[in-house]
């Protein structure tokens, strides 16, 4: 009667070690899959941030061009007004007024471009952060798989130790004799 119980205990120890090893492998792979997914999301976010940066620069350029057109229209209207008042538009005060309108318009264009560049910089920083985060997730995926492999090996070694210990106990108590 003792022999079947001892054999069952040894079998249970072996099965427990094997089951634990398989569980460690699956856990490591599941974590790796999760981290790989998160890395993919981070890379997608990087792409979107880069697109936003490009869009910001392009939009800023269009806005700057619009400022330029408004400035040219204002300068034209000013010259027409001076001309209608029978004032020489290319000399004296009229010329200075037109010149200052042009300078203000150029400054507005430069501010618009600078604001667009600042927005683009923010998006580029976000893209760099997303790239770094993706790399961290990819490394975590790699280490999760390795940790699962180490956990499986540890379970097998622990299970083998448990089986050998039970077998040795069985020999010492005489269960396997006869």
C-alpha positions as CSV (number, residue, x, y, z in Angstrom):
1,X,0.0,0.0,0.0
2,X,2.8,2.4,0.8
3,X,4.5,2.0,-2.6
4,X,1.5,3.3,-4.7
5,X,1.2,6.3,-2.4
6,X,4.9,7.1,-2.7
7,X,4.7,6.7,-6.4
8,X,1.7,9.0,-6.5
9,X,3.6,11.6,-4.4
10,X,6.6,11.4,-6.8
11,X,4.3,11.7,-9.8
12,X,2.5,14.7,-8.3
13,X,5.8,16.5,-7.6
14,X,7.0,15.9,-11.1
15,X,3.6,17.1,-12.6
16,X,3.7,20.2,-10.3
17,X,7.2,21.1,-11.5
18,X,6.2,20.6,-15.1
19,X,3.0,22.6,-14.8
20,X,4.8,25.4,-13.0
21,X,7.4,25.4,-15.8
22,X,4.8,25.6,-18.5
23,X,3.0,28.4,-16.6
24,X,6.2,30.4,-16.4
25,X,6.8,30.1,-20.1
26,X,3.2,31.2,-20.9
27,X,3.4,34.1,-18.4
28,X,6.7,35.4,-19.9
29,X,5.3,35.2,-23.4
30,X,2.0,36.9,-22.4
31,X,4.0,39.8,-20.8
32,X,6.2,40.0,-23.9
33,X,3.1,40.2,-26.1
34,X,1.7,43.0,-23.9
35,X,4.9,45.0,-24.1
36,X,5.2,44.4,-27.8
37,X,1.7,45.8,-28.2
38,X,2.5,48.8,-26.1
39,X,5.6,49.4,-28.1
40,X,3.5,49.3,-31.3
41,X,1.1,51.9,-29.8
42,X,4.0,54.1,-28.8
43,X,5.5,53.9,-32.4
44,X,2.0,54.8,-33.8
45,X,1.9,57.8,-31.5
46,X,5.4,58.8,-32.7
47,X,4.2,58.8,-36.3
48,X,1.1,60.9,-35.4
49,X,3.3,63.4,-33.5
50,X,5.6,63.7,-36.5
51,X,2.6,64.2,-38.8
52,X,1.3,66.9,-36.4
53,X,4.7,68.6,-36.4
54,X,4.8,68.7,-40.2
55,X,1.2,69.9,-40.3
56,X,2.0,72.7,-37.8
57,X,4.8,74.0,-39.9
58,X,2.8,73.9,-43.1
59,X,-0.2,75.6,-41.4
60,X,2.2,78.3,-40.0
61,X,3.6,79.0,-43.4
62,X,0.1,79.4,-44.8
63,X,-0.8,81.8,-42.0
64,X,2.4,83.7,-42.5
65,X,1.6,84.1,-46.2
66,X,-1.9,85.3,-45.3
67,X,-0.3,87.9,-43.0
68,X,1.9,89.0,-46.0
69,X,-1.1,89.3,-48.3
70,X,-3.0,91.4,-45.7
71,X,0.0,93.6,-45.2
72,X,0.4,94.2,-48.9
73,X,-3.4,95.0,-49.1
74,X,-3.0,97.5,-46.2
75,X,0.0,99.1,-47.7
76,X,-1.9,99.4,-51.0
77,X,-4.9,100.9,-49.3
78,X,-2.7,103.4,-47.5
79,X,-1.0,104.5,-50.7
80,X,-4.4,104.8,-52.4
81,X,-5.6,107.0,-49.5
82,X,-2.5,109.2,-49.7
83,X,-2.8,109.4,-53.5
84,X,-6.5,110.3,-53.2
85,X,-5.5,113.1,-50.9
86,X,-3.0,114.3,-53.5
87,X,0.0,113.3,-51.3
88,X,3.1,111.9,-52.8
89,X,3.2,108.2,-51.8
90,X,6.9,107.4,-52.4
91,X,8.4,110.2,-50.3
92,X,8.1,111.9,-47.0
93,X,5.6,110.8,-44.3
94,X,3.6,108.7,-46.7
95,X,6.7,106.6,-47.6
96,X,7.5,106.2,-43.9
97,X,4.0,105.1,-43.1
98,X,4.1,102.5,-45.8
99,X,7.5,101.3,-44.7
100,X,6.4,100.9,-41.1
101,X,3.3,98.9,-42.3
102,X,5.6,96.6,-44.2
103,X,7.9,96.1,-41.2
104,X,4.9,95.4,-38.9
105,X,3.6,92.9,-41.5
106,X,7.0,91.2,-41.7
107,X,7.2,91.0,-37.9
108,X,3.7,89.4,-37.8
109,X,4.8,86.8,-40.4
110,X,8.0,86.0,-38.4
111,X,5.9,85.6,-35.2
112,X,3.5,83.3,-37.0
113,X,6.3,81.2,-38.3
114,X,8.0,81.1,-34.9
115,X,4.8,80.0,-33.2
116,X,4.4,77.2,-35.8
117,X,8.0,76.1,-35.2
118,X,7.3,76.1,-31.4
119,X,4.2,73.9,-31.9
120,X,6.2,71.6,-34.2
121,X,9.0,71.4,-31.6
122,X,6.5,70.2,-29.0
123,X,5.3,67.5,-31.4
124,X,8.8,66.5,-32.2
125,X,9.6,66.2,-28.5
126,X,6.5,64.0,-28.1
127,X,7.7,61.9,-31.0
128,X,11.1,61.4,-29.4
129,X,9.5,60.5,-26.1
130,X,7.2,57.9,-27.9
131,X,10.3,56.5,-29.6
132,X,12.1,56.1,-26.3
133,X,9.0,54.6,-24.7
134,X,8.7,52.1,-27.5
135,X,12.3,51.0,-27.0
136,X,11.7,50.5,-23.3
137,X,8.6,48.4,-24.1
138,X,10.6,46.3,-26.6
139,X,13.3,45.7,-24.0
140,X,10.7,44.8,-21.4
141,X,9.3,42.3,-23.9
142,X,12.7,40.7,-24.3
143,X,13.3,40.5,-20.6
144,X,9.8,39.1,-20.0
145,X,10.5,36.2,-22.3
146,X,13.9,35.6,-20.7
147,X,12.3,35.8,-17.2
148,X,9.7,33.2,-18.3
149,X,12.5,30.9,-19.6
150,X,14.4,31.3,-16.3
151,X,11.2,30.7,-14.3
152,X,10.5,27.5,-16.3
153,X,14.1,26.2,-15.8
154,X,13.8,27.0,-12.1
155,X,10.5,25.1,-11.9
156,X,11.9,22.1,-13.6
157,X,15.0,22.1,-11.3
158,X,12.8,22.5,-8.3
159,X,10.5,19.8,-9.4
160,X,13.4,17.4,-10.1
161,X,14.7,18.2,-6.6
162,X,11.3,17.5,-5.0
163,X,11.0,14.2,-7.0
164,X,14.5,13.1,-6.0
165,X,13.8,14.0,-2.4
166,X,10.6,12.0,-2.3
167,X,12.3,9.1,-4.0
168,X,15.2,9.2,-1.5
169,X,12.7,9.2,1.4
170,X,11.0,6.2,-0.1
171,X,14.3,4.3,-0.3
172,X,15.2,5.3,3.3
173,X,11.8,4.2,4.7
174,X,12.0,0.9,2.7
175,X,8.9,1.6,0.6
176,X,10.7,0.7,-2.6
177,X,12.3,-2.4,-1.2
178,X,10.7,-5.6,-2.1
